Amino acid sequence: MAEYLSCQGSRESRQRWQSFISRLFGPADISIADERRFFGDIRSASLGRLAITRVRSSDELGSRRKSHLIGDTEERLLFVMLRSGTLSISQGNRECELEPGTCTLFDASAPYDYRHRVPTEVVNICFPAGLLSTRLRDPRRYIARRLDEQRGLNRILSDFVESLSRETDAIPAPLADRLAVQITDMIGSILESSHRELHIEGSAVQSAVYRRCIAFIESNLADPDLDPESIAAASGISVRYLHSVFRGSGQTVGDYVRKRRLTRSYEDLTSDLCRRIAVKEIAYRNGFRNPAHFANAFKLEFAVSPSEVRAAATPATEQG
């Protein structure tokens, strides 16, 4: 169910604003330069395990300190897409300045500061930290790093999730779960794209090779014989060079293939189109030779079994 709050021009408004923000993202202190001129408008809606929030507000400073973390055991990451204004976010020893069309990731379960002195609009996607970890080896390496290499994709994602947030009440739970996985996958792609362009051994050549390898892997995940040798051969490189390129991305070849197969299996298990396909057949379709091995790997990755995901995605009228 969606939640709304609109505030304007009083100390009481600022207090209601702080209470609402703290409930959505965790306790924090919020300072307003001029409470009489303050305005804020916020809309938040749940989509599966995601919370999508659109925030418009005048100048403010938000701070989450160690004292705010007492009793807060939920680990949450926040993907922030700036639509208008300017926004500064700092966490740890990093600070980034966002402009319209740029985005960043920060840890909502750790201390941080944000500030803006002009009216600003952002679209936030808040999700359990473990959800993105199924897509990326180390999501926290992207914390407080400005991403602007994919402005077009950022805007598409921002428009997409904001549109979805207005329709969440009409989206069936199984579809919501599937959309949440797909959105997380898009966020992972944006983060990976930025990382590979800027950080893979500092080499444009290796970045191009990496993209070529990823394209081949994505097209052949169903092949149980997909391995470093076949990937390297299809990409015209040696196996040793393949491993070197993936080391630069922070993820091994095997890890990437395994996580993508598991993510696709999760999507299939929650898909209406695959509802009548047996769990073991979904395992085979995504490149797993052994259903038992698939079930063990799936539970290690998502902390639930394939059958539990399937059951949760099946309407009550079809159960039993």
C-alpha positions in Angstrom: 0.0 0.0 0.0 1.3 3.4 -0.9 1.9 6.1 1.7 1.9 9.9 1.2 3.0 13.0 3.1 3.0 16.6 2.2 4.4 19.3 4.5 4.8 23.0 4.3 5.9 26.0 6.3 6.0 25.2 10.1 8.1 23.5 12.8 5.3 20.9 13.1 5.7 20.1 9.4 9.4 19.6 9.8 8.8 17.2 12.8 6.3 15.2 10.8 8.7 15.1 7.9 11.6 13.8 10.1 9.3 11.2 11.6 8.2 10.0 8.2 11.7 9.9 6.7 13.0 8.1 9.8 10.3 5.4 9.5 11.1 4.8 5.9 14.8 4.8 5.9 15.8 4.5 9.6 16.2 7.0 12.4 18.1 10.2 11.4 18.3 13.9 12.3 17.0 16.4 9.8 17.8 20.1 9.8 15.9 22.7 7.8 17.5 26.0 7.1 14.2 27.9 7.1 11.2 26.0 8.6 8.8 28.8 7.5 9.7 28.3 3.9 10.1 24.5 3.9 8.1 22.3 1.7 8.2 18.5 1.3 6.3 16.0 -0.7 6.9 12.2 -0.4 5.3 9.1 -1.8 6.4 5.6 -0.9 5.1 2.2 -2.1 6.2 -1.4 -1.7 7.0 -3.7 -4.6 7.9 -7.1 -3.4 11.0 -6.6 -1.2 11.6 -3.1 -2.6 10.4 0.2 -1.4 10.1 2.9 -4.1 10.0 6.4 -2.9 9.7 9.7 -4.7 10.8 12.7 -2.7 10.5 16.4 -3.5 11.7 18.9 -0.9 13.4 22.3 -0.3 16.8 22.6 1.3 17.6 20.2 4.2 20.4 18.4 5.9 20.0 14.8 7.0 22.4 12.9 9.3 22.3 9.3 10.5 24.7 8.7 13.4 26.0 5.6 15.2 23.5 6.4 18.0 20.7 5.9 15.5 21.8 2.4 14.7 21.1 1.0 18.2 18.4 -1.7 17.8 18.3 -1.3 14.0 19.3 -4.8 12.7 18.0 -4.6 9.2 20.6 -4.0 6.5 19.3 -1.8 3.7 20.8 -0.3 0.7 19.4 2.8 -1.1 19.8 3.4 -4.8 19.3 7.2 -5.3 18.5 8.7 -8.7 18.5 12.5 -8.9 15.8 14.0 -11.1 16.2 17.7 -10.4 18.3 20.0 -8.1 21.6 19.1 -6.6 22.4 16.6 -3.8 25.5 15.8 -1.8 25.8 12.4 -0.1 28.7 11.3 2.1 29.4 8.0 3.8 32.6 6.7 5.3 35.4 8.6 3.6 33.6 9.2 0.4 31.4 12.0 -0.8 29.7 12.5 -4.1 27.8 15.4 -5.7 24.8 14.4 -7.7 23.3 16.3 -10.6 20.1 15.5 -12.6 20.5 12.2 -14.4 23.1 10.8 -12.0 22.8 8.3 -9.3 24.6 6.6 -6.4 24.2 3.8 -3.8 24.5 4.2 -0.1 24.1 2.1 3.0 20.9 3.1 4.9 22.0 0.9 7.8 25.2 2.8 8.5 26.0 6.5 9.3 25.7 9.0 6.4 25.0 12.6 5.6 23.1 14.2 2.8 22.3 17.8 2.0 20.9 20.1 -0.6 20.3 23.8 -0.6 17.9 24.0 -3.6 14.6 22.3 -4.2 15.4 18.7 -5.2 13.6 15.7 -6.5 14.9 12.1 -6.1 13.6 8.6 -6.8 14.9 6.1 -4.2 14.9 2.3 -4.3 15.4 0.8 -0.9 16.0 -2.9 -0.6 17.6 -5.5 1.7 21.4 -5.6 1.2 21.3 -9.3 0.5 19.1 -8.8 -2.5 21.8 -6.9 -4.5 24.5 -9.3 -3.2 22.9 -12.0 -5.3 23.7 -9.9 -8.4 27.0 -8.3 -7.4 29.9 -9.7 -5.5 30.6 -6.6 -3.4 27.8 -4.0 -3.7 29.4 -1.8 -1.1 32.3 -0.9 -3.3 29.9 1.4 -5.1 28.8 3.3 -2.0 28.9 7.1 -2.4 30.3 6.9 -5.9 28.6 9.1 -8.5 27.4 7.2 -11.5 26.7 9.2 -14.7 28.1 7.1 -17.5 24.6 5.7 -18.2 22.4 8.7 -17.8 19.8 7.4 -20.3 19.5 4.1 -18.5 19.2 5.9 -15.1 16.3 8.0 -16.4 14.6 4.9 -17.9 14.9 3.1 -14.6 13.7 6.2 -12.7 10.7 6.7 -14.8 9.9 2.9 -14.8 10.0 2.5 -11.0 8.1 5.7 -10.3 5.3 4.6 -12.7 5.3 1.2 -11.0 5.0 2.8 -7.6 1.7 4.4 -8.6 0.3 1.0 -9.5 1.6 -1.2 -6.8 -1.8 -1.8 -5.2 -3.0 -3.4 -8.5 0.1 -5.6 -9.0 -0.3 -9.3 -7.8 2.3 -10.4 -5.3 4.0 -13.0 -7.6 4.4 -10.3 -10.3 5.6 -7.8 -7.8 8.3 -10.2 -6.6 9.4 -10.8 -10.2 9.5 -7.1 -11.0 11.6 -6.5 -7.8 14.2 -9.0 -9.0 14.2 -7.4 -12.5 14.7 -3.9 -11.1 17.5 -5.2 -8.8 19.1 -6.7 -11.9 18.8 -3.4 -13.7 20.5 -1.6 -10.8 23.3 -4.3 -10.9 23.7 -3.7 -14.6 24.1 0.1 -14.1 26.6 -0.4 -11.3 28.5 -3.1 -13.3 28.6 -0.9 -16.4 30.1 2.0 -14.5 32.6 -0.3 -12.8 33.8 -2.0 -15.9 34.1 1.1 -17.9 36.2 2.9 -15.2 37.9 0.2 -13.2 38.7 -3.0 -15.2 42.5 -2.8 -15.0 42.1 0.8 -16.3 41.9 -0.6 -19.8 39.3 0.2 -22.5 40.4 -3.0 -24.3 39.7 -5.2 -21.3 36.4 -3.4 -20.8 35.4 -4.3 -24.3 36.5 -7.9 -23.9 34.5 -8.1 -20.6 31.3 -6.9 -22.3 31.8 -9.4 -25.1 32.2 -12.2 -22.6 29.2 -11.1 -20.6 27.0 -11.1 -23.8 28.1 -14.6 -24.6 27.4 -15.8 -21.1 24.0 -14.3 -21.0 23.1 -15.9 -24.3 24.3 -19.4 -23.2 23.3 -19.7 -19.5 21.1 -22.7 -20.3 24.1 -24.7 -21.6 25.3 -26.9 -18.8 28.7 -27.1 -20.6 29.2 -23.4 -20.4 32.7 -23.0 -18.8 35.7 -20.7 -18.9 37.2 -22.7 -21.9 34.0 -22.2 -24.0 33.6 -18.6 -23.0 37.3 -17.8 -23.8 37.1 -19.6 -27.2 33.9 -17.8 -28.2 35.5 -14.5 -27.2 38.7 -15.1 -29.0 40.9 -14.9 -25.9 42.9 -17.3 -23.8 41.4 -18.8 -20.6 44.2 -17.1 -18.6 43.3 -13.7 -20.1 39.6 -14.4 -19.4 40.3 -14.9 -15.7 42.5 -11.7 -15.7 39.6 -9.7 -17.1 37.1 -10.9 -14.6 39.5 -10.3 -11.7 39.4 -6.7 -12.7 35.6 -6.7 -12.3 35.9 -8.1 -8.8 34.1 -11.3 -9.6 35.3 -14.7 -10.9 33.9 -16.2 -14.1 32.3 -19.1 -12.2 30.7 -16.7 -9.6 29.2 -14.6 -12.4 27.7 -17.6 -14.2 26.4 -19.2 -11.0 24.7 -16.0 -9.8 23.1 -15.3 -13.1 21.8 -18.9 -13.4 20.3 -18.6 -9.9 18.8 -15.2 -10.5 17.1 -16.4 -13.7 15.9 -19.5 -11.9 14.3 -17.2 -9.2 12.6 -15.2 -11.9 11.2 -18.4 -13.5 10.0 -19.7 -10.2 8.0 -16.5 -9.7 6.8 -16.2 -13.2 3.2 -16.8 -14.2 4.4 -18.2 -17.5 6.5 -20.9 -15.8 4.1 -21.8 -13.0 3.3 -25.3 -14.3 7.0 -26.1 -15.1 8.5 -28.4 -12.5 11.2 -27.0 -10.3 13.7 -29.6 -11.5 12.9 -28.6 -15.1 13.6 -24.9 -14.3 17.0 -26.1 -12.9 17.8 -27.9 -16.2 16.6 -24.9 -18.3 19.1 -22.7 -16.5 22.1 -24.9 -16.9 22.1 -27.0 -13.7 22.7 -30.7 -14.3 21.7 -31.9 -10.9 18.4 -30.7 -9.2 19.8 -31.5 -5.7 22.9 -29.3 -6.4 20.6 -26.6 -7.7 18.4 -26.7 -4.6 21.4 -26.4 -2.3 23.0 -23.6 -4.3 19.7 -21.7 -4.4 19.1 -21.9 -0.7 22.6 -20.7 0.0 22.1 -17.8 -2.3 18.6 -16.7 -1.3 18.1 -18.2 2.2 14.9 -20.0 0.9 14.4 -23.1 -1.1 13.2 -23.2 -4.7 10.0 -24.9 -3.6 9.3 -22.2 -1.0 9.7 -19.5 -3.6 7.4 -21.4 -5.9 4.8 -21.9 -3.2 4.9 -18.2 -2.3 4.4 -17.2 -5.9 1.4 -19.6 -6.4 -2.1 -18.1 -5.9 -4.0 -19.7 -3.0 -6.7 -20.9 -5.4 -4.1 -23.1 -7.1 -2.5 -24.6 -4.0 -3.5 -27.9 -2.5 
